Amino acid sequence: MLLLRNVSGELEPAIRTDRGDTDAGAAMITRAQSLVGRRVLVYKEMEALASNPMHKARVVVHLMDLGLETESIGEDEAKGHVLQAAAGDRDLALRAWQQASLPDRGPVTAAQLGGVLACLQQASRT
């Protein structure tokens, strides 16, 4: 799953990659991880779920690197994204923020925010 921030700064609903146990899926996951904190153009399509063809999921098919994110993200906005990624669990969000050694106050970079969100996403899988 990928968490993306749109041009308005809002988190987009999660988007899937191909399965990590396939060559294509593993390559896409590696590519996405290499682009954390960068501006990315995402090509996606709706694919039917194997378990229920009537349901569809958004799946990334291509990622284009548009370069470094140069704008910082305000403290309130960044903390809101972390809290949203932690499904509203304030303690989990605070621990993730502190483990990433982010400042208590002030703006953060997109790379810093991306690192915290990636950690939360990994923690949710375990």
N, C-alpha and C positions, 0 to 999 in steps of 0.2 A: 504494500500500500504506500502511496505517496501522499504527502501533505503539501499543498501548494498555496502560496499567497498570491492573490490576483493583483492587478495594477492598482486597485483601490486600497490594497493593504489587508483585505479580508481573507481569511482562510477559506479555501474552496473545499467542498466535500471531498473526502478521500477518493483517490483514483487507484485502480489496481494495476499491477504489472502482470506479465505472464508468470506462471509458476516458477519458483526459483530452482526447481529440480530439472528444468529443461535448459538447454544451451541458450536459447533466445531469452528466456526469463532471467537466467543468471546474468547474461550480458546487459540486459536492461536495468536490473537492480544495481549492478556495478556502475553503470553509466549514471544513474540517478544519484547514487551516493557521491560520485565525483563532482556533481553539480550543486551540492548543498551550498547555499549562500550566494548563488549566482542567479542572474536573470535567465530564465529559460522559456522558450516557446514550446508548448506541449501540444502534440497531435494525439488525439484520442478518438476512440470509436466505441460504440455500444455493441457489446457482445452478449449473446444469450448464454446463460449459465448452463453448464452441463447437467446439473442436478434438476433444473427446471427451466426448460427453454422459453417459458412464458416470461421469466424474469430476466432482466438485462443489467449489465454492470458496465461502468465506464472503465475502459482499459487503455493505458498509454501505448501508443504504437511507435512514437518517435519523439526524441527530445533534442532541441536545438539550443546550443549554448549561445546566449546573447551577451555574455561578458559579466564582469563583476557587478554586484549590486553596490552602488555608490552611496545610496541614501541610508541614513541611520533610521532605526525604528524607535519611536518614542516608548518610554518606559511603560506607560499604561497600556498601549497597544500590544507591546511585546508580552507583558504579563497576562493580558487577556488571551492571547494566542496560546500561551503555555497552559493556562487554566482550562481553556477549551480542549486542548489536546489531552489534558489529564482528566477529562470527563467531569469537570467540576470539583475534583478532589483537591482542595486547597493544600493539604499537607504534602501530597505527592507533587504538586506543582512547585511548592516552595523547596522541597528536597531537590528536585531536578534543577531548579534555578541555582541553588547553592552548589550542587555538585559540578555544575558547568562553570563555576567561579565567575558568574556574571555580577556586575556591580549592583549593590542594593538600590541605588538611585541613578537615574539618567538613562539616555538612549543606549541601544545596543546595535551591533551590526547584524545584517541578515545572516552572515555565517554563524555568529554566536547564537542567534535565535534558531537557526536550522539545526545546530548541534543539540540544543536542548530538546527540540521537537523530535529529532531522531532518537535520542535516548529514551524519551517517553514512549515512542512507538515500539522500540525494542523491549522496554519494560512491560508493555501491555501484551506482548507475545509470550512472555514467560509466566 
